[in-house]
Amino acid sequence: MTDQHGTIDSHPLDTETYPPSAEFAAQASLNDSSVYWRAAEDPENYWAQEARKLQWSRPFTETLDWSNPPFAKWFADGTLNVAANCLDRHLAAGLGDRVAIHFEGEPGDTRTITYAELTHEVKRAANMLTSLGVKQGDRVAIYMPMIPEAIVSMLAVARLGAIHSVVFGGFSAESLRARIDDAQAELVITADGGNRKGRVSALKPTVDDALALQNGTELSVKRVLVVQRTGNDISMQEGRDLWWHEEITSYDGEHTAQAFPAENPLFILYTSGTTGRPKGILHTSGGYLTQASSTHRNVFDLKPETDVYWCTADIGWITGHSYVVYGPLANGATQVVYEGTPETPDWGRWWQIIEKYGVTILYTAPTAIRACMKVGRQVPEQHDLSSIRVLGSVGEPINPEAWRWYRDVIGAGTAPIVDTWWQTETGAMMISPLPGLTTLKPGSAQVPLPGISIAVVDDEGNAVDRGQGGLLVVQRPWPSMVRTIWGDPDRFVETYWEKFGDQYFAGDGARLDEDGDIWLLGRVDDVMNVSGHRLSTTEIESALVGHHAVAEAAVVGASDETTGQAVVAFVILKSQQHLLTPEEAEQELRGHVAQAIGAIARPRQVFVVNELPKTRSGKIMRRLLRDAAEGREIGDTTTLADTAVMQTISLRMRSDQ
Ligand code: PRX
C-alpha cells in the first residue's frame, strides 16, 4: 500500500531516531519496558489493575464480558459515579485547593477554578438539571464555546447518570438539529455566544434556527439553558429558554452522587462515517474512564502535583472529551482551558499562554503545528517555553518536518513527542510512544499501548510482514471501545466488524517498518481528515446536491500543506444554470456547504465540470479526481465508461488555476 494522501514526507525505513534522554527516563513513572510484556501476558488483568485506580462504589468482580461480540461489557458488575471520580474523590483526598482549570478567555479575561470550586459548581448544576427533569439515561445536547460552564455541564449530566451529546459550536443549525433528533435530546445547554478570532460568534440564534426547522420530525427539546458569555443580543422563548445565571441561584452545592453501573451510557458523540448520516458513537462509564485516565497518566508521564497540562482541543471533539474533561480531571491534573484561536490577537497567543501558566505538557494537532511553522519560529522564540517537558500530537499523521520543528522550537530540542493514534470510536489513545521508554521516530505513532493489541493485516485479515502495508485492526476488545452506534446496532456491526470478524476494522491504512513500528497512512474509506477533523465525502456531496443549481457532485480529500487534507468538490450544474459563471458557482457553493454543515466542511475549491469520471456501472472514480486535485498524473483510466472525461476535467482545472 502506498501513502495515498501524500502526508508522509520521508520514507519510514530510513528515518532518524530519538531515544529518551537519561534524565527524562530517570524521572518517568513508566521507565521499565516490562510493562509491555506484563500487560501482553494478561491484558484483562492489566486493565483491571488500571480500573482499580478509580473509585468504585461497588468493586467489579468480572473484567471483560465478550460473550456477545462485538458488544463488549467491561467491569459490568461494578458501580461508580464518573463525575465523583473527577471531583469529590480529589476533595476527599485533600486536594480541593488544587487548581483544576486556568481559564483564559479570548478577550483576555481569566478565571482560576480549584477542584473544590469546580465540584461546587457541578453539584449546583446537577441540582438545577434534576429540577429541569433530567434523570438517568436522558439525553442532553451541549452546544457551547470553550468556557468552564461547558465542562461543568458535561460533568453535571454525567453525575446524574444522564447522557451528554456535545455538538461542536461550529456546526450549522441543520447539523445540530439532526443530532438532537437522532438522540431525542430534551434539553439543550448553550451560550449566547463565544469569542472567536476577535469577534463574537453567536450560538443561541443557531439553536433557535435548529429548533425551528420544519424537517418532518417532532421536536424532542423541551428546554434550553443559556449561559451568558458574550452579551450579544438574543431572544429568549418564554416557557422554553432559561438563563443559566438566573436559574442557578436557586440551587446550593449539596449533592450526593449516586453510583451507576459501569456500563451506564456516558455520552454520545457524532462523527462522520462513509455515508451522509453521522454516527452517534456511544461510550459508557467504567471502561471509558479507566482508559482515558490511564492513558492520560502514562502517555504524558503526568505528575499531577507539579504539571500544568494543556490540550488545545475543543470539547466538541473526542479529544476534548477524553483529554480535556475526563482523563485530566480523573487524574486530578491542573490544566489550561483556552476559549479562542491561536492567531488571536496574534500568532504569539499560545506561546504567551504557555509562558504565563508555565505549561509543562502540550497536546495539539499537526495542522496547528504546521500553521505555526508557516508563521515562523521567530514568534514562539519571543517567549519562554522552558517549562515544556512533554509534547503530544493527535488527529492525523504528523509529517517528520513538522515533528522536528515541534521538538526543536517548542520543545527546546529535548522534549519527547508522543504521536497518539486513536479515534472517536476507540475513546482513548491506542497507539503511542511512552515518553520514558520509546526511542522516537518522527512521523510514526509506533507502538500499541500496554494492554492493546493492534495488527496490520491484508484484505483477507492476515497479519502482514514487517516492511509491508495493509489495514489497521484492533485484535482484542479494549475498555474505552465504542459500545454501539446510537439507535443502530446493525450499522455498528456492519461498519467495524463485518470485514474481519472479531477484529475491529479502524478504517486506516498503516505500514509496519522493519522494527515492527506502525506508520499510519490515512483513511482507506470515504472519510477525509481536514485539520484533524473527520468529514465524510458523502455528507458534503449530499449538501452540494441539495443546492438548487447542482445536478451532481463528487468530493475528494486532496492533500494540503497546512490542513493535511482539504475538501475539493467537482460539480455538474443543472443545464438551466448556465448563467452562473464558474467563479460565481464556486463562491456560492462553498458558502452553501458551510451553511449546511458548518464552516469546517467548506470546500477549498469547487470545480464546475461537464461530466464526472464514472465506471461502466456508474460508480464515480474519486481516485482519479484526487489525482487531478493533487496535480498528479491521472492514474489508470481504463475502467472509465468515457476515457476522455478526465482529460477534459484536467484541462478545466488547469485553466482555473
Ligand atoms: O485517520 C485517523 C486519524 O484520525 C481518525 C480519527 O478521527 P476522529 O475520530 O475525529 O478522532 C481524532 C482524534 C483522536 C483516525 O481514523 N488520526 C488520529 N490520530 C492520528 C491519526 N492518524 C495518524 N496519526 C495519528 N496520531
Boltz pocket constraint, residues with backbone or C-beta under 6 A from the ligand:
constraints:
  - pocket:
      binder: B
      contacts: [[A, 271], [A, 318], [A, 319], [A, 393], [A, 394], [A, 395], [A, 396], [A, 397], [A, 398], [A, 419], [A, 420], [A, 421], [A, 422], [A, 423], [A, 424], [A, 425], [A, 431], [A, 445], [A, 506], [A, 507], [A, 508], [A, 520], [A, 521], [A, 522], [A, 523], [A, 529], [A, 532], [A, 533], [A, 534]]
      max_distance: 6.0
